[in-house]
Structure formats: structure tokens, C-alpha cells
Amino acid sequence: MKDPNPKINLHGFNNLTKSLSFNIFDISYAKTEQHRREYIEYIDELYNAERLTEILENVTQIIGANVLNVARQDYDPQGASVTMLIAEHEVPPAGDNWEEAPGPLPDSLVAHLDKSHVTVHTYPESHPDSGISTFRVDVDVSTCGVISPLRALNYLIHSFDSDIVTIDYRVRGMTRDVDGKKHFIDHDINSIQNFLSDDTRNAYQMIDVNVYQENIFHTKMLLKDFELDNYLFGSGSNEFDGRELEDIEERLRKEMLELFYSRNLE
């Protein structure tokens, strides 16, 4: 049987750059000013520099890198930054083809590999009138060489309360084999969904927009399960009457759909 991903005998270093970027949104409803303050405090406590450092250290292990140096900072009134210098090491085998074995599951954060980088930024926000609170995480993982950011995809999605996820993956540049032939990608892929675990795929509604000839892949994800109590920050459904609950659910669903489709819905 022919190997679908045969090893490429390279001339020198693998110069392909593999970039994974995504937005993650977590949506909540905070009825009062006190609840909004509690929401922001909750986000700052859960995703402070120490916790983000732990997440990034796990990412570097998953993609096959060593942490060389760490610098981190929490900000007032909110947010955090972490910077890491990391170096590539060999990734342990994950089966015959690593892309058939998705990676494990589970404020600003920046990490630099010796030839690559990882950045994560968080944006907590709460609207004073609508009661809708959003927590956004922007993640960029760019690697050069044999290591791949796709190995950390499932872990990062499950490290945050991800209601909406927008993912972009692109392979840039080229590498050359010993015969002088250029290679513009070194692995098979037709969708980012190929690299998601079964439980992740089953949990989300997903749509793709891919440009195969340019090695550009785009996937949007919307959480299927909607339990209203999971979105009521600082209060339970017992504090609202039926009419209020219907209104809150309608606003939450509208917010999620607008973020999923990247446009305002009337």
C-alpha cells in the first residue's frame, strides 16, 4: 500500500511555515452591574498570566518544542501577557500518519520559537445595556520545520469555553528536496476538520471556506448544545420570569449567530 504522506528527502532545513490562527468567543449574560464586574473578575482570575503560561507550556509540549525562557505580566484593570522563547525538538510518533491522530483535548500571551512563534490575546467585554458579555481569545501559532501547530488544535479549543470558533490555517513558503524540486506543502489536508477529534466535531456545527490551490483553509464552528443556565452569569433561571428568559435566549442566540456569520442580523 502506497504511503499517502511519504517522507521528503530534503536539502537542508524544512523552510515551510505553517500558520494556525483562530478566534474563540465565550458568551454570557450578566444582568446587573455587579454581575458584570463579577464576570470580568472571573475572566481575570481564570485566564491570568500564570494560567496562560500553563496553557502555552502545554501547547509547546504538544507541538514538540522546548521552553527556553518565560516572561509574563498581568495588567490593571484586566488582561495579561506571557512571552516564551522555545526551541524545536523531535515530535514523538503518533501513529502511521500524525494527521490521523488529532492532538489532545484539554490577557495576552506571546511565545517565540527559535524559528517560529505563538501568540494568544484575550479580550473580555460586557455591554452595559444588553447584558451580553463576551470573552474573546485570539490565537496564532506559526511554526517552521517539521513541527505542526495542528497538533495543539483540540487542546486549545478545549482550554477555553468555546461557543464560537473561527480557524484559519495556511502553509506558506517552500522547501526543496535533494533533487532540487520545490515542495509547497508537506502533508495531506483538505479541511481543518480532518484534525479535530470526534467529540469536537460532534459538538459543533461547522462550515468550510477553503482555497486549496493556495494552501489556505478556513473553518467556522458554532456550539450545538445550548443550555440557557450555562450562559446566565451570576444568576440562575429561577430569578427570571418566562418572558424574560425567552428574551435573554433570543439575544444570546442572535449574538452567537452574528459572531458565527461575521455580520449583523436584523
KENULUM-554257 format. One record per residue: residue in one letter; residue number from 0; x, y, z of N, C-alpha, C in turn. Coordinates in nm, 2 decimals, m for minus. Example, Ala and Ser with C-alpha at 12.3 -4.5 7.8 and 13.67 -1.06 7.14 Angstrom:
2
bamar  drense  n.c1  n.c2  n.c3  ca.c1  ca.c2  ca.c3  c.c1  c.c2  c.c3
A  0  1.32  m0.57  0.78  1.23  m0.45  0.78  1.32  m0.33  0.78;
S  1  1.28  m0.22  0.71  1.37  m0.11  0.71  1.29  0.00  0.79;
END
This chain:
266
bamar  drense  n.c1  n.c2  n.c3  ca.c1  ca.c2  ca.c3  c.c1  c.c2  c.c3
M  0  0.08  m0.12  0.00  0.00  0.00  0.00  0.09  0.13  0.00;
K  1  0.06  0.22  m0.09  0.14  0.34  m0.10  0.11  0.43  0.02;
D  2  0.22  0.48  0.07  0.21  0.58  0.19  0.16  0.71  0.13;
P  3  0.04  0.76  0.19  m0.02  0.88  0.14  0.07  1.01  0.17;
N  4  0.16  0.99  0.27  0.24  1.11  0.31  0.39  1.06  0.31;
P  5  0.45  1.02  0.20  0.59  0.97  0.20  0.68  1.08  0.25;
K  6  0.79  1.03  0.32  0.89  1.12  0.37  0.96  1.19  0.25;
I  7  0.98  1.32  0.27  1.05  1.40  0.17  1.20  1.41  0.21;
N  8  1.29  1.37  0.12  1.43  1.38  0.15  1.48  1.52  0.12;
L  9  1.49  1.60  0.22  1.51  1.75  0.20  1.66  1.78  0.18;
H  10  1.68  1.89  0.11  1.81  1.95  0.10  1.82  2.06  0.21;
G  11  1.88  2.03  0.32  1.88  2.13  0.43  1.76  2.13  0.51;
F  12  1.73  2.25  0.57  1.62  2.27  0.67  1.48  2.28  0.60;
N  13  1.38  2.23  0.66  1.24  2.24  0.61  1.20  2.39  0.63;
N  14  1.18  2.46  0.52  1.15  2.61  0.53  1.00  2.64  0.52;
L  15  0.92  2.54  0.52  0.77  2.57  0.51  0.73  2.63  0.64;
T  16  0.64  2.73  0.63  0.58  2.79  0.75  0.44  2.75  0.76;
K  17  0.40  2.70  0.87  0.26  2.65  0.89  0.19  2.74  1.00;
S  18  0.09  2.82  0.96  0.03  2.92  1.05  m0.11  2.88  1.08;
L  19  m0.14  2.87  1.21  m0.28  2.84  1.26  m0.33  2.96  1.34;
S  20  m0.44  3.02  1.30  m0.50  3.14  1.37  m0.64  3.11  1.40;
F  21  m0.69  3.15  1.51  m0.83  3.14  1.54  m0.88  3.24  1.64;
N  22  m1.01  3.28  1.63  m1.08  3.35  1.73  m1.17  3.25  1.81;
I  23  m1.17  3.26  1.94  m1.26  3.19  2.02  m1.35  3.29  2.10;
F  24  m1.48  3.27  2.10  m1.57  3.35  2.17  m1.65  3.27  2.27;
D  25  m1.65  3.32  2.40  m1.74  3.27  2.50  m1.84  3.37  2.54;
I  26  m1.97  3.34  2.53  m2.08  3.43  2.55  m2.14  3.41  2.69;
S  27  m2.18  3.51  2.76  m2.25  3.50  2.89  m2.35  3.62  2.90;
Y  28  m2.44  3.61  2.99  m2.54  3.71  3.02  m2.52  3.76  3.16;
A  29  m2.50  3.89  3.18  m2.48  3.95  3.32  m2.58  4.06  3.33;
K  30  m2.68  4.03  3.42  m2.80  4.12  3.43  m2.76  4.26  3.49;
T  31  m2.69  4.26  3.60  m2.66  4.38  3.67  m2.52  4.43  3.66;
E  32  m2.49  4.55  3.70  m2.35  4.60  3.70  m2.26  4.51  3.79;
Q  33  m2.32  4.47  3.90  m2.24  4.38  3.99  m2.20  4.25  3.92;
H  34  m2.30  4.19  3.85  m2.27  4.07  3.77  m2.17  4.09  3.67;
R  35  m2.17  4.21  3.60  m2.07  4.24  3.50  m1.93  4.25  3.56;
R  36  m1.92  4.31  3.68  m1.79  4.32  3.75  m1.75  4.18  3.79;
E  37  m1.84  4.10  3.83  m1.80  3.96  3.87  m1.76  3.88  3.75;
Y  38  m1.82  3.91  3.64  m1.78  3.84  3.51  m1.63  3.87  3.47;
I  39  m1.60  4.00  3.48  m1.47  4.04  3.44  m1.37  3.99  3.54;
E  40  m1.40  3.99  3.67  m1.31  3.93  3.77  m1.29  3.78  3.75;
Y  41  m1.40  3.71  3.71  m1.39  3.57  3.69  m1.29  3.54  3.57;
I  42  m1.30  3.62  3.46  m1.22  3.60  3.35  m1.07  3.63  3.39;
D  43  m1.05  3.74  3.46  m0.91  3.77  3.50  m0.85  3.67  3.59;
E  44  m0.93  3.61  3.68  m0.88  3.50  3.76  m0.85  3.37  3.69;
L  45  m0.94  3.34  3.59  m0.93  3.21  3.52  m0.82  3.22  3.42;
Y  46  m0.80  3.33  3.35  m0.71  3.34  3.24  m0.60  3.45  3.27;
N  47  m0.55  3.44  3.39  m0.44  3.54  3.43  m0.31  3.48  3.37;
A  48  m0.20  3.56  3.39  m0.07  3.52  3.32  m0.02  3.38  3.37;
E  49  m0.04  3.35  3.49  0.00  3.22  3.54  m0.07  3.10  3.47;
R  50  m0.21  3.12  3.45  m0.28  3.01  3.38  m0.25  3.01  3.24;
L  51  m0.23  3.13  3.17  m0.20  3.13  3.03  m0.06  3.07  3.01;
T  52  0.03  3.09  3.10  0.16  3.03  3.09  0.15  2.88  3.09;
E  53  0.07  2.83  3.18  0.05  2.68  3.19  m0.01  2.63  3.05;
I  54  m0.11  2.70  3.00  m0.17  2.66  2.87  m0.06  2.66  2.76;
L  55  0.02  2.76  2.75  0.12  2.77  2.65  0.23  2.67  2.67;
E  56  0.27  2.64  2.79  0.37  2.53  2.81  0.32  2.40  2.76;
N  57  0.19  2.37  2.78  0.13  2.25  2.73  0.13  2.25  2.58;
V  58  0.10  2.37  2.52  0.10  2.37  2.37  0.24  2.34  2.32;
T  59  0.34  2.40  2.38  0.47  2.37  2.33  0.51  2.23  2.34;
Q  60  0.47  2.16  2.44  0.49  2.02  2.45  0.42  1.94  2.35;
I  61  0.29  1.98  2.32  0.21  1.91  2.22  0.27  1.92  2.08;
I  62  0.31  2.04  2.04  0.37  2.06  1.91  0.51  2.01  1.89;
G  63  0.58  1.98  2.01  0.71  1.94  2.00  0.82  2.04  2.01;
A  64  0.81  2.12  2.12  0.91  2.23  2.14  0.95  2.23  2.29;
N  65  1.06  2.29  2.31  1.12  2.31  2.45  1.11  2.46  2.48;
V  66  1.07  2.49  2.61  1.06  2.63  2.66  1.20  2.67  2.70;
L  67  1.25  2.78  2.65  1.38  2.83  2.69  1.38  2.94  2.78;
N  68  1.27  3.03  2.78  1.27  3.15  2.86  1.12  3.19  2.87;
V  69  1.08  3.24  2.99  0.94  3.28  3.01  0.94  3.42  3.07;
A  70  0.86  3.51  3.02  0.84  3.65  3.08  0.69  3.67  3.07;
R  71  0.63  3.72  3.18  0.48  3.73  3.19  0.44  3.85  3.27;
Q  72  0.32  3.90  3.24  0.28  4.03  3.30  0.12  4.03  3.31;
D  73  0.07  4.06  3.43  m0.08  4.08  3.44  m0.10  4.23  3.44;
Y  74  m0.21  4.28  3.37  m0.23  4.42  3.36  m0.35  4.47  3.44;
D  75  m0.35  4.60  3.47  m0.46  4.66  3.55  m0.53  4.75  3.45;
P  76  m0.66  4.74  3.44  m0.75  4.67  3.52  m0.77  4.52  3.48;
Q  77  m0.73  4.48  3.36  m0.76  4.34  3.31  m0.66  4.31  3.20;
G  78  m0.65  4.18  3.18  m0.56  4.13  3.07  m0.43  4.08  3.13;
A  79  m0.36  4.01  3.04  m0.23  3.95  3.08  m0.14  3.93  2.95;
S  80  m0.01  3.92  2.97  0.08  3.89  2.86  0.18  3.79  2.91;
V  81  0.22  3.69  2.82  0.32  3.60  2.85  0.41  3.58  2.73;
T  82  0.54  3.59  2.74  0.63  3.57  2.63  0.72  3.45  2.66;
M  83  0.73  3.36  2.56  0.82  3.24  2.58  0.91  3.23  2.46;
L  84  1.04  3.20  2.49  1.13  3.16  2.39  1.14  3.01  2.39;
I  85  1.11  2.94  2.28  1.11  2.79  2.28  1.18  2.74  2.16;
A  86  1.23  2.62  2.17  1.31  2.56  2.06  1.25  2.43  2.02;
E  87  1.26  2.40  1.89  1.20  2.28  1.84  1.28  2.15  1.88;
H  88  1.20  2.05  1.91  1.26  1.92  1.93  1.17  1.81  1.86;
E  89  1.22  1.69  1.84  1.15  1.59  1.76  1.02  1.55  1.83;
V  90  0.91  1.54  1.75  0.78  1.51  1.80  0.77  1.36  1.81;
P  91  0.73  1.30  1.92  0.71  1.15  1.93  0.61  1.11  1.83;
P  92  0.63  0.99  1.77  0.53  0.94  1.67  0.40  0.92  1.73;
A  93  0.29  0.96  1.65  0.15  0.95  1.69  0.07  0.85  1.60;
G  94  0.14  0.75  1.56  0.08  0.66  1.46  0.14  0.66  1.33;
D  95  0.09  0.59  1.23  0.15  0.59  1.10  0.15  0.72  1.04;
N  96  0.04  0.80  1.05  0.03  0.93  1.00  m0.02  1.02  1.11;
W  97  0.06  1.13  1.15  0.03  1.21  1.26  m0.10  1.28  1.24;
E  98  m0.14  1.31  1.11  m0.26  1.39  1.09  m0.39  1.30  1.11;
E  99  m0.37  1.17  1.13  m0.48  1.08  1.16  m0.50  1.07  1.31;
A  100  m0.41  1.13  1.39  m0.42  1.12  1.53  m0.43  1.26  1.59;
P  101  m0.55  1.32  1.60  m0.56  1.46  1.65  m0.50  1.48  1.78;
G  102  m0.45  1.60  1.81  m0.39  1.63  1.93  m0.48  1.62  2.05;
P  103  m0.43  1.62  2.17  m0.51  1.61  2.29  m0.61  1.72  2.32;
L  104  m0.70  1.70  2.41  m0.80  1.80  2.44  m0.75  1.87  2.57;
P  105  m0.81  1.93  2.61  m0.76  1.99  2.73  m0.78  1.91  2.85;
D  106  m0.55  4.00  2.88  m0.48  3.89  2.88  m0.42  3.88  2.74;
S  107  m0.31  3.85  2.73  m0.24  3.83  2.61  m0.13  3.74  2.64;
L  108  m0.09  3.66  2.55  0.01  3.56  2.56  0.09  3.56  2.43;
V  109  0.22  3.56  2.44  0.30  3.56  2.32  0.42  3.46  2.35;
A  110  0.44  3.37  2.25  0.56  3.28  2.26  0.63  3.28  2.13;
H  111  0.77  3.27  2.14  0.85  3.27  2.03  0.93  3.14  2.02;
L  112  0.92  3.06  1.91  1.01  2.95  1.89  1.14  3.00  1.84;
D  113  1.24  2.92  1.82  1.36  2.96  1.77  1.35  3.00  1.62;
K  114  1.25  2.94  1.55  1.22  2.98  1.42  1.07  3.00  1.40;
S  115  1.00  3.01  1.51  0.85  3.02  1.50  0.80  3.10  1.62;
H  116  0.66  3.11  1.63  0.61  3.19  1.74  0.47  3.15  1.77;
V  117  0.42  3.18  1.89  0.29  3.15  1.94  0.24  3.28  2.00;
T  118  0.12  3.33  1.97  0.06  3.44  2.04  m0.08  3.41  2.08;
V  119  m0.12  3.46  2.19  m0.26  3.45  2.24  m0.30  3.58  2.31;
H  120  m0.41  3.64  2.27  m0.46  3.76  2.34  m0.60  3.74  2.38;
T  121  m0.64  3.79  2.50  m0.77  3.78  2.55  m0.84  3.92  2.55;
Y  122  m0.97  3.92  2.53  m1.05  4.05  2.52  m1.18  4.03  2.59;
P  123  m1.19  4.05  2.73  m1.32  4.04  2.80  m1.39  4.17  2.77;
E  124  m1.53  4.16  2.75  m1.61  4.28  2.72  m1.75  4.25  2.76;
S  125  m1.81  4.36  2.81  m1.95  4.35  2.86  m2.03  4.47  2.82;
H  126  m2.15  4.45  2.76  m2.23  4.56  2.72  m2.32  4.61  2.83;
P  127  m2.32  4.74  2.87  m2.39  4.78  2.98  m2.54  4.78  2.96;
D  128  m2.59  4.78  2.84  m2.74  4.79  2.81  m2.80  4.65  2.79;
S  129  m2.73  4.57  2.70  m2.79  4.44  2.66  m2.77  4.33  2.76;
G  130  m2.67  4.34  2.85  m2.64  4.24  2.94  m2.55  4.13  2.88;
I  131  m2.52  4.14  2.75  m2.44  4.04  2.69  m2.29  4.06  2.72;
S  132  m2.22  3.96  2.76  m2.08  3.97  2.79  m2.01  3.87  2.70;
T  133  m1.90  3.91  2.64  m1.82  3.82  2.56  m1.68  3.82  2.60;
F  134  m1.62  3.70  2.59  m1.48  3.68  2.62  m1.42  3.63  2.49;
R  135  m1.33  3.70  2.43  m1.27  3.66  2.30  m1.12  3.63  2.32;
V  136  m1.08  3.52  2.26  m0.94  3.48  2.26  m0.89  3.47  2.12;
D  137  m0.78  3.54  2.09  m0.72  3.54  1.96  m0.59  3.45  1.97;
V  138  m0.58  3.35  1.89  m0.46  3.26  1.90  m0.39  3.25  1.76;
D  139  m0.26  3.27  1.76  m0.18  3.24  1.64  m0.06  3.15  1.68;
V  140  m0.05  3.04  1.60  0.06  2.95  1.62  0.13  2.93  1.49;
S  141  0.25  2.98  1.47  0.32  2.97  1.35  0.45  2.89  1.37;
T  142  0.47  2.78  1.29  0.58  2.70  1.31  0.66  2.69  1.18;
C  143  0.79  2.66  1.19  0.87  2.64  1.07  0.95  2.51  1.09;
G  144  0.94  2.42  1.00  1.01  2.30  1.01  0.91  2.18  1.02;
V  145  0.95  2.07  1.09  0.87  1.95  1.09  0.76  1.96  1.19;
I  146  0.77  2.05  1.29  0.66  2.06  1.39  0.54  2.13  1.33;
S  147  0.42  2.09  1.38  0.29  2.14  1.32  0.20  2.20  1.43;
P  148  0.15  2.32  1.41  0.05  2.38  1.51  m0.08  2.30  1.52;
L  149  m0.11  2.22  1.41  m0.24  2.15  1.41  m0.25  2.05  1.53;
R  150  m0.13  2.00  1.58  m0.13  1.91  1.69  m0.20  1.97  1.82;
A  151  m0.19  2.10  1.83  m0.25  2.16  1.95  m0.39  2.21  1.93;
L  152  m0.45  2.19  1.82  m0.58  2.25  1.78  m0.69  2.21  1.88;
N  153  m0.70  2.08  1.91  m0.81  2.03  2.00  m0.78  2.08  2.14;
Y  154  m0.66  2.08  2.19  m0.63  2.12  2.32  m0.66  2.27  2.34;
L  155  m0.63  2.35  2.25  m0.66  2.49  2.26  m0.81  2.52  2.26;
I  156  m0.89  2.45  2.18  m1.03  2.47  2.18  m1.09  2.44  2.31;
H  157  m1.04  2.33  2.37  m1.10  2.28  2.50  m1.04  2.35  2.62;
S  158  m0.94  2.43  2.60  m0.88  2.50  2.71  m0.96  2.63  2.75;
F  159  m1.05  2.67  2.66  m1.14  2.78  2.68  m1.28  2.74  2.66;
D  160  m1.38  2.82  2.72  m1.52  2.79  2.70  m1.56  2.84  2.56;
S  161  m1.55  2.75  2.46  m1.56  2.80  2.32  m1.70  2.78  2.27;
D  162  m1.77  2.89  2.25  m1.90  2.89  2.19  m1.89  2.90  2.04;
I  163  m1.81  2.99  1.99  m1.79  3.02  1.85  m1.64  3.01  1.83;
V  164  m1.59  2.94  1.73  m1.45  2.93  1.69  m1.44  2.96  1.54;
T  165  m1.35  3.05  1.50  m1.31  3.07  1.36  m1.17  3.04  1.35;
I  166  m1.14  2.95  1.26  m1.00  2.90  1.24  m0.95  2.92  1.10;
D  167  m0.82  2.97  1.09  m0.76  2.98  0.96  m0.62  2.90  0.97;
Y  168  m0.60  2.82  0.87  m0.47  2.75  0.86  m0.41  2.77  0.72;
R  169  m0.28  2.81  0.72  m0.21  2.84  0.59  m0.07  2.78  0.59;
V  170  m0.03  2.72  0.48  0.11  2.68  0.46  0.17  2.77  0.37;
R  171  0.28  2.84  0.41  0.35  2.94  0.32  0.49  2.90  0.29;
G  172  0.54  2.96  0.19  0.68  2.94  0.15  0.70  2.81  0.08;
M  173  0.83  2.76  0.08  0.86  2.64  0.01  0.98  2.58  0.07;
T  174  1.00  2.45  0.05  1.12  2.38  0.09  1.16  2.30  m0.03;
R  175  1.29  2.25  m0.04  1.34  2.19  m0.16  1.40  2.05  m0.12;
D  176  1.37  1.95  m0.21  1.43  1.82  m0.18  1.57  1.81  m0.24;
V  177  1.63  1.70  m0.22  1.77  1.68  m0.27  1.79  1.68  m0.42;
D  178  1.68  1.66  m0.49  1.68  1.67  m0.64  1.66  1.81  m0.69;
G  179  1.63  1.90  m0.60  1.61  2.04  m0.63  1.46  2.08  m0.66;
K  180  1.37  1.98  m0.64  1.23  2.01  m0.66  1.17  2.09  m0.54;
K  181  1.09  2.19  m0.57  1.03  2.27  m0.47  0.90  2.19  m0.41;
H  182  0.88  2.20  m0.28  0.76  2.15  m0.22  0.69  2.26  m0.15;
F  183  0.56  2.29  m0.18  0.49  2.40  m0.12  0.40  2.35  0.00;
I  184  0.39  2.22  0.02  0.32  2.16  0.14  0.38  2.03  0.16;
D  185  0.39  1.98  0.28  0.45  1.85  0.31  0.36  1.75  0.38;
H  186  0.22  1.78  0.37  0.13  1.69  0.43  m0.01  1.70  0.36;
D  187  m0.09  1.60  0.36  m0.22  1.60  0.30  m0.32  1.67  0.39;
I  188  m0.40  1.76  0.34  m0.51  1.82  0.41  m0.61  1.87  0.31;
N  189  m0.74  1.85  0.34  m0.85  1.91  0.26  m0.94  1.99  0.35;
S  190  m0.92  1.98  0.48  m1.01  2.06  0.57  m0.94  2.06  0.71;
I  191  m0.96  2.17  0.78  m0.91  2.17  0.92  m0.99  2.07  1.00;
Q  192  m1.11  2.03  0.96  m1.19  1.94  1.03  m1.12  1.80  1.04;
N  193  m1.03  1.77  0.94  m0.96  1.64  0.94  m0.88  1.63  1.07;
F  194  m0.84  1.74  1.14  m0.75  1.74  1.25  m0.82  1.75  1.38;
L  195  m0.96  1.76  1.38  m1.04  1.77  1.50  m1.07  1.63  1.55;
S  196  m1.08  1.61  1.68  m1.12  1.49  1.74  m1.27  1.47  1.72;
D  197  m1.31  1.34  1.73  m1.46  1.31  1.71  m1.55  1.39  1.80;
D  198  m1.51  1.40  1.93  m1.60  1.47  2.02  m1.61  1.62  1.99;
T  199  m1.50  1.68  1.93  m1.50  1.82  1.89  m1.59  1.84  1.77;
R  200  m1.58  1.75  1.67  m1.66  1.76  1.55  m1.81  1.74  1.59;
N  201  m1.84  1.65  1.68  m1.98  1.62  1.71  m2.04  1.74  1.79;
A  202  m1.96  1.82  1.86  m2.01  1.92  1.95  m2.04  2.05  1.87;
Y  203  m1.99  2.07  1.75  m2.00  2.19  1.68  m2.07  2.18  1.54;
Q  204  m2.15  2.28  1.50  m2.19  2.30  1.36  m2.07  2.36  1.29;
M  205  m2.03  2.32  1.17  m1.91  2.37  1.11  m1.94  2.40  0.96;
I  206  m1.87  2.50  0.91  m1.87  2.53  0.77  m1.73  2.56  0.73;
D  207  m1.69  2.53  0.60  m1.56  2.55  0.55  m1.56  2.65  0.43;
V  208  m1.46  2.72  0.42  m1.43  2.80  0.30  m1.28  2.79  0.28;
N  209  m1.24  2.70  0.18  m1.10  2.66  0.15  m1.06  2.71  0.02;
V  210  m0.93  2.75  0.01  m0.87  2.78  m0.12  m0.75  2.68  m0.14;
Y  211  m0.78  2.56  m0.19  m0.68  2.45  m0.19  m0.56  2.49  m0.27;
Q  212  m0.57  2.56  m0.38  m0.45  2.59  m0.47  m0.36  2.68  m0.40;
E  213  m0.41  2.76  m0.30  m0.32  2.85  m0.22  m0.28  2.79  m0.09;
N  214  m0.32  2.67  m0.06  m0.30  2.61  0.07  m0.35  2.69  0.19;
I  215  m0.47  2.74  0.17  m0.54  2.82  0.27  m0.67  2.75  0.31;
F  216  m0.69  2.73  0.44  m0.81  2.66  0.49  m0.87  2.73  0.60;
H  217  m1.01  2.74  0.60  m1.09  2.82  0.69  m1.21  2.74  0.74;
T  218  m1.23  2.74  0.87  m1.34  2.67  0.93  m1.40  2.75  1.03;
K  219  m1.54  2.76  1.03  m1.61  2.83  1.14  m1.69  2.72  1.22;
M  220  m1.69  2.74  1.35  m1.76  2.64  1.44  m1.85  2.71  1.53;
L  221  m1.97  2.65  1.55  m2.08  2.71  1.64  m2.12  2.59  1.73;
L  222  m2.11  2.61  1.86  m2.15  2.51  1.96  m2.30  2.47  1.94;
K  223  m2.33  2.34  1.93  m2.46  2.29  1.90  m2.55  2.30  2.03;
D  224  m2.49  2.26  2.14  m2.56  2.25  2.27  m2.59  2.39  2.33;
F  225  m2.71  2.41  2.36  m2.75  2.54  2.42  m2.83  2.52  2.54;
E  226  m2.77  2.53  2.66  m2.84  2.52  2.79  m2.84  2.66  2.85;
L  227  m2.95  2.73  2.86  m2.96  2.87  2.90  m2.89  2.89  3.03;
D  228  m2.90  2.80  3.13  m2.84  2.82  3.26  m2.69  2.83  3.25;
N  229  m2.63  2.77  3.15  m2.48  2.78  3.13  m2.44  2.92  3.09;
Y  230  m2.53  3.01  3.05  m2.50  3.14  3.00  m2.54  3.25  3.09;
L  231  m2.61  3.22  3.20  m2.66  3.32  3.30  m2.55  3.34  3.40;
F  232  m2.47  3.44  3.39  m2.36  3.47  3.48  m2.41  3.54  3.60;
G  233  m2.38  3.48  3.72  m2.41  3.54  3.85  m2.56  3.52  3.89;
S  234  m2.64  3.45  3.81  m2.78  3.43  3.84  m2.83  3.31  3.77;
G  235  m2.93  3.24  3.82  m2.99  3.13  3.76  m3.12  3.16  3.70;
S  236  m3.18  3.07  3.62  m3.30  3.10  3.55  m3.42  3.12  3.65;
N  237  m3.41  3.08  3.77  m3.52  3.10  3.87  m3.54  3.25  3.90;
E  238  m3.44  3.33  3.87  m3.45  3.47  3.90  m3.53  3.55  3.79;
F  239  m3.57  3.48  3.69  m3.63  3.55  3.57  m3.77  3.48  3.55;
D  240  m3.86  3.56  3.50  m3.99  3.50  3.46  m3.98  3.45  3.32;
G  241  m4.08  3.38  3.27  m4.07  3.31  3.14  m4.05  3.41  3.03;
R  242  m4.11  3.53  3.03  m4.09  3.62  2.92  m3.95  3.67  2.92;
E  243  m3.89  3.70  3.04  m3.75  3.75  3.04  m3.66  3.64  2.99;
L  244  m3.68  3.51  3.02  m3.59  3.41  2.98  m3.60  3.39  2.83;
E  245  m3.72  3.41  2.77  m3.73  3.40  2.62  m3.65  3.51  2.56;
D  246  m3.66  3.63  2.61  m3.59  3.75  2.56  m3.44  3.73  2.57;
I  247  m3.39  3.68  2.68  m3.25  3.66  2.70  m3.19  3.55  2.61;
E  248  m3.27  3.44  2.59  m3.23  3.34  2.50  m3.22  3.39  2.36;
E  249  m3.32  3.47  2.32  m3.32  3.53  2.18  m3.20  3.62  2.16;
R  250  m3.16  3.70  2.26  m3.05  3.79  2.25  m2.91  3.71  2.24;
L  251  m2.90  3.61  2.33  m2.78  3.52  2.33  m2.76  3.45  2.19;
R  252  m2.87  3.39  2.14  m2.86  3.32  2.02  m2.83  3.42  1.90;
K  253  m2.89  3.53  1.90  m2.86  3.63  1.80  m2.71  3.67  1.80;
E  254  m2.66  3.70  1.92  m2.52  3.73  1.94  m2.43  3.62  1.88;
M  255  m2.46  3.50  1.91  m2.38  3.39  1.87  m2.38  3.37  1.72;
L  256  m2.50  3.39  1.66  m2.51  3.37  1.51  m2.44  3.49  1.44;
E  257  m2.45  3.61  1.50  m2.38  3.72  1.44  m2.23  3.70  1.44;
L  258  m2.17  3.65  1.55  m2.03  3.62  1.56  m1.99  3.51  1.46;
F  259  m2.08  3.41  1.45  m2.05  3.29  1.36  m2.05  3.33  1.21;
Y  260  m2.15  3.42  1.17  m2.15  3.46  1.03  m2.08  3.59  1.01;
S  261  m2.03  3.65  1.11  m1.95  3.78  1.10  m2.03  3.89  1.03;
R  262  m2.16  3.90  1.07  m2.24  4.01  1.02  m2.36  4.03  1.11;
N  263  m2.41  4.15  1.11  m2.53  4.19  1.19  m2.65  4.13  1.13;
L  264  m2.74  4.07  1.22  m2.86  4.01  1.18  m2.98  4.09  1.23;
E  265  m3.07  4.13  1.14  m3.18  4.21  1.18  m3.30  4.13  1.22;
END
